[in-house]
Every structure is written in structure tokens, then in C-alpha cells.
Amino acid sequence: MSPTATVYAGFGPGPTEVFLVRALVVGGGGREHAIALELHRAEAEVVAATPNANPGIERLSMATLRTDLLDTSPIVEFALQQRVQLAVIGPEAPLANGLADALRAADIPVVGPDRAAARIEWSKRFCRELLAKQGVPGNPKFQSVTNLSELKSAVANFTGPFVVKPSGLTAGKGVWVQGSDFQTAVEGEAYAERLLASPSGRDGLLIEEKLEGEEFSQMAFVTDSGIYPMPAVQDYKRALEGNQGGNTGGMGSYSQRDHMLPFLSADQRDRALDILRQSVAALRAEGLAYRGILYGGFMLTTEGPKLLEFNARFGDPEALNVLSLYEPGDFAELMLGVATGRVDPDYVRFRLRATVAKYVVPVGYGSQPQAGALIELDEPSIEDMGVRLCFGSVEAAGAGRVKLTSSRGVALVGEASAIYEAHRRVESALAFVKGSYYVRHDLGSKADVATKVDHMRKLFSPNAKPSPLPLSVAAPDAAPESHGTATQILTE
């Protein structure tokens, strides 16, 4: 065991005589807490490898390994010692570092692609060039840049607004968009020059056309037997209300009752799923198998969905929305099916409810976060309101108290029949969160969602009159759950 890795006895329930699976969760954020919650609800025994003492994960785990997630050997050793039958990798960095490869080499089934297939996330250049080579639709105009000469040529080739993207991993915070992060081509070129000279630019950059529309996230379970969609989600990257401020890992997100979005039709969603399906086929054409989560970040434009990027894992915060809707009982079997190559479609079940997730973050998050603030949480009162808590990057500080770090702290996830009702439920629950913190109060509000619907209406029909924002596209008497059907499952 590495000298920097420490095993702790967990605070979770003791071993049971019968359990479905013993599962390792890798990661210490809100996404991983949500994964651990669903595994626990499915009566799996949970162990965890985390870089921090996440209070929520600690409560659910039989044992935890505190370690650097890029230190692969102690994680594999811990998994073998704990006799795990399944591993679910949350963050992108361990995937890019080959953790899934090492666990599979130890005969442990893994939800998460090997390093070579995870390249679809950790190299944006590889992703764009793969899709172009294999003729997958949805690519915007782009040009790869590795030096100043190529940069000047690329900027000169873009007559309209453009976006600067580091090719490598930047935790969602390295992308600059003209009109938001810089105003002129000269300013964009200067930013790109700084990136090329920094560690963030060591793998090169992409200069891409700026797309106009609304972003949405479409995740799917991907394995040998097919592609199994989750509800669509819209997240909020900008730190401040009104979508101002810098890019973040995600301030929160919402999903709609019918698993579409207020501005996204079933046909448009299906076109995004077709891009997912063709992208998996493109990976396989290159000899790259994929067992894990594939998360497409899309922009809905007047030409249909365009791919912004792929992630090779659950989104954070998007996982908080979709996993809170998962029908309890079979999540461990679903994950094991993804890891071993064959999913039973009956396990792909999400309730028909709207959700809103909001992260409590340190003041200044997105620019100069002020770490160290103490937050008091009245968990019983929050849960009594029907709101789920997911702990992120926090430290336990006594009963009912946590200390914020420089990253996202605690997420509150509410559900209801309509998005704005779930938003109100979370806002009411925030009364039981005391201390110095920041949260986006506009996220998921009726007014905010209406601006997104109106934005797309103006793009598609500039002269059309505004229409009322529907409570939900689903019928009022729709069943409270949604089982996987033949039309929801995309097979190769």
C-alpha cells in the first residue's frame, strides 16, 4: 500500500448475510455520493476510494481508502483486499490515468472505459477528429492548434465568433467563448497564446465556431448490448445569476418530468442520441470497446443538436438529477450489467418527475473561492421537505456542521411535478442551511426557464408570439415511472 494511502473502517451498516454485490465507488464528490446512495438503496455493500473524507460516502461505506486517485496501485490493492465485485469510477482524471485498465487487469468489472476509449473526453482533439473521420454528425467547424503559427491561421479562418478550448482536461473551466469571456478576435487569440504557453495547453487547443442555442446534457449507459438513455438535463456552468461570471464545474441543474426539457423535443433528443450511438460505433471501428457512461454535452441549434464535448462518466451535477429519479432496487444490477457487457432493459427505469439540483459553494467560487467557511445543516428538516442532500468537497466539522473547501460543497436536490416547483422546494430547504456561502437562486425558477424557452423560440421563429411555459409536457395522468422499452434502447 502506498505510504500516502490510508484505509479507514467505515461508518456504514455491518455486513449482511445476503447482498447483491460488493461495490467500490471511486471519487469523493457529490456525484460519487449520489452513486453510493443508489448502490446502498439496492442493498449493495459499498466501499470507497476517496481523496477526501466525504461525510455522506463515509456513512454508507464499509471501508474507505483515503488516497490520491491518480495513484492506481493502492486502489487496485484495496479493491482486491475488499473482494469487490464491481467498481464505479466517478471522476475523469482516474479514467484518463488508466485506473479502469488496472482494475480490469485484476478481474474486477468496471463501470468506466479503458484509458484509450476515455480519450474521447481527455483529448478534445481526438474526439473531433474521430467524429470527422467516421462521418458522425454534430461536429461544429473546428481547427486544431499546437503552435502560434497554427493559432494565427485558425483565427484568420474564422470570420464569425469563436471558442477557445484546451484539448486536455480542465474540469470544465478552461473554455472561453467570444461575447462572454472575450469580446474581440484579438483578445481570443491572446488568451489562446497564454494557454499554449501554460500546462493547460500542453496537449494543444481547439478553435471552434461559436454555436447559438441552448446547452443540454444527454447521458447514457453504454455497454456491449446497447446504449440506454437517461433523462435529459440542463446544467448551469456560469458562477453567477443571470449566467454571468466565469465557468465552473457546474452550479446546479434541472430535468423535466417527461425526461425531455422545456425547449427540447423528443425528436431533437433522439437526434442527440443518434450522435451518441454513432460515436460509440466510431470508437469500436477504431478497436475501442466501451463499457461505462457516455455523457454528451450538446448545443441545440436551429440545425439540430451539435456536440460541444463528450465526457466518459456521469456528469456532476447531472448525476444528482437522474440518479434521484432512478427506481430503487436494481441499480447495482444495472451497474454490474454495464460493467460486464449486457444490460437487462427492465433495469433502466426512471420516475416521471421534475428535479432541480443546486450546489452550495464557497463565496467567490468560480474566481477566488474563500475556503474554510463553516456551514450548519439541519439534515432532518431538509429531508422532511423531500429534498436530498449530496455532499461534495467538504470536511466534517462536528454534528450538523461541515467546512467548505475551495470547490463545490453540498448539493440540495428537490423533485416535483414541474421544474419551478422543484426549484421552490430546494429554495425552502435552504432555510436549513446556515453560514456564509453562495448558491444560484435563479437556477430552475419559472422566470429563468422561460428565458431559455423564449431564446429557442426566437431562434427558430423570430416573429412568433411567446407561448406560455408548460407545467410539463407529460400528460397529467402519466404513470409515475418510466421503464426501458424497445424505443428507448439503441443497439448496435
C-alpha positions in Angstrom: 0.0 0.0 0.0 1.3 3.5 -0.9 2.6 5.5 2.1 0.1 8.2 1.1 -2.9 5.9 1.2 -4.8 5.1 4.3 -7.6 2.6 4.9 -10.3 3.5 7.4 -13.1 1.4 8.9 -16.4 2.7 7.5 -19.4 4.0 9.3 -21.9 2.1 7.2 -24.0 -0.8 8.3 -22.3 -4.1 9.1 -22.0 -6.9 6.6 -25.3 -8.6 5.7 -25.7 -12.3 5.1 -27.1 -11.7 1.6 -26.3 -8.9 -0.7 -26.4 -8.3 -4.4 -22.8 -7.1 -4.9 -19.9 -5.5 -3.1 -19.1 -2.3 -5.0 -16.2 0.1 -5.0 -17.0 3.8 -5.6 -14.0 5.9 -6.7 -14.2 9.6 -6.0 -15.2 11.9 -3.2 -17.7 14.4 -4.6 -21.4 14.9 -4.9 -21.7 12.7 -7.9 -20.0 9.8 -6.1 -22.2 10.3 -3.0 -25.2 10.0 -5.3 -23.8 6.8 -6.8 -23.1 5.4 -3.4 -26.6 6.3 -2.3 -28.2 4.3 -5.2 -25.9 1.3 -4.6 -26.8 1.3 -1.0 -30.5 1.5 -1.7 -30.0 -1.5 -3.9 -28.6 -3.4 -0.9 -25.1 -3.4 -2.2 -22.2 -3.2 0.2 -20.2 -0.1 -0.6 -16.5 0.6 -0.1 -14.9 3.7 -1.4 -11.6 5.2 -2.6 -11.7 9.0 -2.0 -9.2 11.8 -1.8 -11.3 13.4 1.0 -13.5 12.3 3.9 -16.8 12.9 2.2 -19.3 12.7 5.1 -22.1 11.2 3.0 -19.9 8.5 1.5 -18.3 7.7 4.9 -21.8 6.9 6.3 -22.6 4.5 3.6 -19.2 2.7 3.3 -18.0 -0.5 5.0 -14.4 0.8 4.5 -12.8 3.7 2.8 -9.3 4.3 1.3 -8.1 7.8 1.5 -5.7 8.3 -1.4 -4.7 10.3 -4.4 -7.0 9.0 -7.2 -4.1 9.1 -9.7 -2.2 6.6 -7.5 -3.6 3.5 -9.2 -1.8 0.7 -7.3 -3.3 1.2 -3.8 -6.8 1.5 -5.2 -6.4 -1.9 -7.0 -4.8 -3.4 -3.9 -7.7 -2.1 -1.7 -10.3 -3.4 -4.2 -8.7 -6.9 -4.0 -8.5 -6.8 -0.2 -12.2 -5.8 0.0 -13.1 -8.6 -2.5 -15.2 -6.1 -4.6 -17.2 -7.5 -7.5 -17.8 -4.1 -9.2 -16.1 -0.7 -9.4 -17.7 2.5 -10.5 -15.3 5.3 -11.3 -16.7 8.8 -10.9 -14.2 11.4 -11.9 -12.5 11.8 -15.3 -8.8 12.0 -14.1 -8.5 8.4 -12.9 -10.1 7.2 -16.2 -7.5 9.2 -18.2 -4.8 7.7 -15.9 -5.8 4.1 -16.7 -7.5 3.1 -13.5 -10.2 1.1 -15.3 -7.5 -0.8 -17.2 -5.7 -1.7 -14.0 -8.9 -2.8 -12.2 -9.9 -5.0 -15.2 -6.5 -6.5 -15.3 -7.2 -7.6 -11.7 -10.5 -9.2 -13.0 -12.7 -6.6 -11.4 -15.7 -5.5 -13.6 -15.7 -1.7 -14.1 -18.2 1.0 -15.0 -15.9 3.3 -16.9 -14.0 2.9 -20.2 -10.3 2.0 -20.5 -7.9 4.9 -20.9 -7.8 4.5 -24.7 -11.6 4.9 -25.1 -11.8 7.6 -22.3 -9.7 9.6 -24.7 -13.0 10.8 -26.2 -13.1 13.0 -23.1 -9.4 13.7 -22.2 -8.5 14.7 -25.7 -11.0 17.0 -27.4 -8.8 16.9 -30.5 -9.1 13.1 -30.7 -12.9 13.4 -30.2 -13.3 16.0 -33.0 -11.0 14.2 -35.4 -12.6 10.8 -34.7 -16.1 12.0 -35.4 -14.9 13.8 -38.6 -13.1 10.7 -39.8 -16.0 8.4 -39.2 -18.6 10.8 -40.6 -20.5 11.2 -37.3 -22.9 14.2 -37.5 -22.9 17.1 -34.9 -19.4 18.4 -35.2 -19.1 22.2 -35.4 -16.5 23.8 -37.6 -13.1 23.4 -35.8 -9.4 23.7 -36.2 -6.7 22.0 -34.1 -3.8 24.2 -32.9 -0.5 23.2 -31.4 1.7 26.3 -32.0 1.5 30.0 -32.6 1.6 29.7 -36.4 -1.4 27.3 -36.4 -3.2 29.6 -34.0 -2.9 32.7 -36.2 -4.1 30.6 -39.2 -7.0 29.2 -37.3 -8.2 32.6 -36.0 -7.9 34.1 -39.5 -10.1 31.3 -40.9 -13.0 32.2 -38.5 -15.0 35.1 -39.8 -17.6 34.8 -37.1 -17.4 34.4 -33.3 -15.3 31.5 -32.0 -14.5 29.5 -28.9 -11.1 28.6 -27.4 -10.8 25.1 -25.9 -7.8 23.4 -24.3 -7.7 19.8 -25.8 -7.0 18.2 -22.4 -8.9 18.0 -19.1 -9.6 21.3 -17.4 -12.6 20.4 -15.1 -14.9 22.3 -17.3 -13.2 25.7 -16.6 -10.8 26.3 -19.5 -13.2 27.1 -22.3 -13.5 30.8 -23.3 -16.4 31.9 -25.5 -16.4 35.1 -27.6 -19.0 37.5 -26.4 -18.8 36.1 -22.8 -15.2 35.6 -21.8 -13.6 37.8 -24.5 -15.0 40.3 -27.0 -12.7 40.5 -30.0 -10.7 38.1 -32.0 -7.5 39.7 -30.8 -8.5 39.1 -27.2 -9.3 35.5 -28.0 -6.0 35.0 -29.8 -4.2 36.5 -26.8 -6.0 34.1 -24.4 -5.1 31.1 -26.7 -1.4 32.2 -26.7 -1.4 32.2 -22.9 -3.0 28.7 -22.9 -0.4 27.3 -25.3 2.4 28.6 -23.0 0.8 27.0 -19.9 0.3 23.4 -18.7 -3.3 23.6 -19.8 -2.2 24.0 -23.4 0.4 21.2 -23.5 -1.9 19.0 -25.5 -2.9 21.8 -27.9 -6.1 23.7 -28.4 -9.2 23.8 -30.5 -10.6 26.9 -32.1 -14.2 26.2 -32.8 -17.2 28.2 -34.2 -19.4 29.6 -31.6 -22.8 27.9 -31.6 -26.0 29.7 -30.8 -28.7 27.9 -28.8 -29.3 26.2 -25.5 -27.0 23.7 -24.0 -28.2 20.3 -22.6 -26.7 17.1 -21.3 -27.7 13.7 -22.6 -26.1 10.8 -20.7 -26.4 7.1 -21.5 -25.3 3.7 -20.1 -23.1 2.2 -22.8 -22.1 -1.5 -23.0 -21.8 -4.3 -25.5 -25.5 -4.9 -25.6 -26.5 -1.3 -26.5 -26.9 2.3 -25.4 -29.5 3.0 -22.7 -30.5 6.7 -22.3 -31.1 8.6 -19.1 -33.3 11.7 -18.8 -32.0 14.9 -20.4 -30.7 17.5 -18.1 -29.6 21.2 -18.4 -26.8 22.4 -16.1 -25.6 25.8 -15.3 -21.9 26.4 -15.8 -21.6 30.1 -15.1 -20.9 31.0 -11.5 -23.3 34.0 -11.1 -27.1 34.5 -11.5 -28.2 35.5 -15.0 -25.5 33.2 -16.4 -22.8 35.8 -15.6 -19.3 35.2 -14.2 -16.7 32.5 -15.0 -17.2 28.9 -16.0 -17.4 26.4 -13.2 -17.7 22.7 -12.8 -21.5 23.3 -12.6 -23.6 25.3 -10.1 -26.6 23.0 -10.5 -29.0 21.6 -13.0 -32.7 20.6 -13.7 -34.6 17.9 -15.5 -38.2 17.9 -16.7 -40.9 15.4 -15.8 -41.2 13.7 -19.2 -37.3 13.4 -19.4 -37.1 16.0 -22.2 -36.5 19.7 -21.5 -38.8 22.7 -21.9 -37.0 23.7 -25.1 -36.1 20.1 -26.3 -38.5 17.9 -28.2 -38.4 14.1 -28.4 -37.2 14.3 -32.0 -34.3 16.6 -31.1 -33.4 14.4 -28.1 -33.4 11.4 -30.4 -31.0 13.1 -32.8 -28.6 13.7 -29.9 -28.9 10.0 -29.0 -28.1 9.1 -32.6 -24.9 11.1 -32.3 -24.1 9.1 -29.2 -24.8 5.8 -30.9 -22.7 6.7 -34.0 -19.8 7.9 -31.7 -19.8 4.6 -29.9 -19.7 2.8 -33.2 -16.8 5.1 -34.3 -14.9 4.1 -31.2 -15.5 0.4 -32.0 -14.4 0.9 -35.6 -11.1 2.1 -34.1 -10.9 -1.1 -32.0 -12.0 0.7 -28.7 -14.6 -1.1 -26.7 -16.7 1.0 -24.3 -18.4 -0.1 -21.0 -19.4 2.9 -18.9 -21.3 6.1 -19.0 -21.1 8.4 -22.1 -22.3 11.9 -21.5 -22.8 14.2 -24.4 -22.8 17.9 -23.9 -24.9 19.4 -26.7 -26.0 22.7 -28.0 -29.5 22.7 -29.5 -29.2 25.0 -32.6 -31.6 25.7 -35.4 -29.7 23.0 -37.3 -30.4 20.5 -34.6 -28.1 19.2 -31.8 -24.4 20.0 -32.1 -21.8 18.3 -29.9 -19.9 20.5 -27.6 -17.9 17.7 -25.9 -18.1 14.2 -24.6 -17.4 13.1 -21.0 -16.6 9.4 -20.2 -18.5 9.3 -16.9 -21.6 10.6 -15.1 -21.8 14.4 -15.1 -21.7 16.4 -11.9 -24.2 17.9 -11.2 -26.3 16.0 -13.8 -25.9 12.7 -12.0 -27.7 14.2 -9.0 -30.8 14.7 -11.0 -31.0 11.4 -12.9 -30.0 9.2 -10.0 -32.5 10.7 -7.7 -35.1 9.6 -10.2 -33.9 6.0 -10.6 -36.4 3.5 -9.4 -34.9 2.0 -6.3 -33.8 -1.6 -6.1 -31.9 -2.6 -9.2 -29.1 0.0 -9.5 -26.4 -2.5 -8.5 -27.6 -5.0 -11.1 -27.7 -2.2 -13.7 -24.1 -1.2 -12.9 -22.9 -4.8 -13.0 -24.6 -5.2 -16.4 -22.8 -2.2 -17.8 -19.5 -3.4 -16.4 -19.9 -7.0 -17.7 -21.4 -6.2 -21.1 -25.1 -7.0 -21.0 -27.9 -4.8 -19.5 -31.4 -6.0 -18.8 -33.6 -3.2 -20.2 -36.0 -3.7 -17.3 -33.3 -2.2 -15.1 -33.3 1.1 -17.0 -36.1 2.8 -15.0 -36.6 6.5 -14.1 -39.6 8.0 -12.5 -41.5 10.7 -14.3 -40.8 13.7 -12.0 -39.0 17.1 -12.5 -35.8 17.7 -10.5 -33.7 20.7 -9.5 -30.2 20.4 -8.0 -28.4 23.3 -6.5 -24.8 23.4 -5.1 -23.9 25.4 -2.1 -20.4 26.7 -2.8 -17.9 29.0 -1.1 -18.2 32.7 -1.6 -16.1 33.7 -4.6 -16.4 30.2 -6.3 -15.5 30.5 -10.0 -12.9 33.1 -9.4 -11.4 33.5 -5.9 -13.2 31.0 -3.6 -13.0 31.6 0.1 -12.3 28.3 1.7 -12.9 27.4 5.3 -16.4 28.7 6.0 -18.4 26.6 8.4 -21.9 25.5 7.3 -24.6 24.3 9.6 -27.0 21.7 8.1 -30.3 20.7 9.7 -30.4 17.4 7.7 -33.7 16.0 9.2 -35.6 19.2 8.4 -34.2 19.3 4.8 -35.1 15.6 4.3 -38.5 16.1 5.8 -39.1 18.6 2.9 -38.4 15.9 0.4 -35.0 17.3 -0.5 -32.0 15.0 -0.9 -28.5 16.1 0.3 -25.4 15.1 -1.6 -22.1 16.1 0.0 -19.3 17.3 -2.2 -15.9 18.7 -1.4 -16.4 19.4 2.3 -14.9 18.3 5.6 -16.9 17.1 8.6 -16.7 19.7 11.4 -18.9 18.2 14.1 -22.5 17.2 14.4 -24.6 19.0 11.7 -21.6 21.1 10.5 -19.2 20.9 7.6 -16.4 23.1 6.4 -16.3 24.3 2.8 -13.2 23.9 0.7 -12.4 25.9 -2.5 -14.7 23.6 -4.5 -18.4 22.8 -4.5 -19.8 21.9 -1.1 -23.3 20.5 -0.6 -26.0 19.9 -3.2 -29.7 20.0 -2.5 -31.9 18.0 -4.9 -35.6 18.5 -5.0 -38.3 16.9 -7.1 -41.9 17.8 -8.0 -44.3 17.7 -10.9 -42.8 20.8 -12.5 -39.3 22.3 -12.6 -40.2 25.5 -10.9 -42.0 23.6 -8.1 -38.8 21.5 -7.5 -36.9 24.8 -7.5 -39.2 26.2 -4.8 -38.8 23.1 -2.7 -35.0 23.5 -2.8 -35.2 27.2 -2.0 -37.4 26.5 1.0 -34.9 23.8 2.2 -32.1 26.3 2.0 -33.6 27.9 5.1 -32.0 25.0 7.0 -28.5 25.7 5.6 -26.8 28.3 7.8 -23.5 30.1 7.2 -21.5 32.1 4.6 -22.0 30.5 1.2 -23.2 31.2 -2.3 -26.0 29.5 -4.3 -27.7 30.4 -7.6 -31.2 31.2 -6.6 -32.3 31.7 -10.2 -31.5 28.2 -11.2 -34.7 26.3 -12.2 -37.0 29.2 -11.5 -40.0 29.8 -13.7 -38.6 33.1 -15.0 -35.2 31.6 -15.8 -36.5 28.5 -17.6 -38.9 30.8 -19.5 -36.0 32.8 -20.9 -34.5 29.6 -22.3 -37.7 28.6 -24.0 -38.0 32.1 -25.4 -34.4 32.1 -26.5 -35.0 29.0 -28.7 -38.4 30.3 -29.9 -36.7 33.4 -31.2 -34.0 31.4 -32.9 -36.5 29.0 -34.6 -39.3 31.5 -35.2 -38.1 35.1 -34.8 -41.6 36.6 -35.5 -43.6 34.1 -33.5 -45.5 35.2 -30.4 -44.4 33.9 -27.0 -46.3 30.9 -25.7 -46.9 30.1 -22.1 -44.3 27.8 -20.4 -46.0 24.4 -19.9 -46.0 22.9 -16.5 -44.8 19.6 -18.0 -45.0 18.1 -21.5 -46.1 14.8 -19.9 -49.8 14.1 -19.5 -51.2 14.9 -16.1 -52.3 11.3 -15.6 -48.9 9.8 -16.8 -47.6 6.8 -14.8 -45.2 7.7 -12.0 -42.3 5.7 -13.5 -40.7 5.0 -16.9 -39.4 1.6 -17.8 -36.9 1.0 -20.6 -38.7 0.0 -23.8 -37.5 -1.0 -27.2 -37.8 2.5 -28.5 -35.6 3.8 -25.6 -32.8 1.4 -26.3 -30.3 1.8 -29.1 -28.5 -1.3 -30.1 -25.5 -1.6 -32.4 
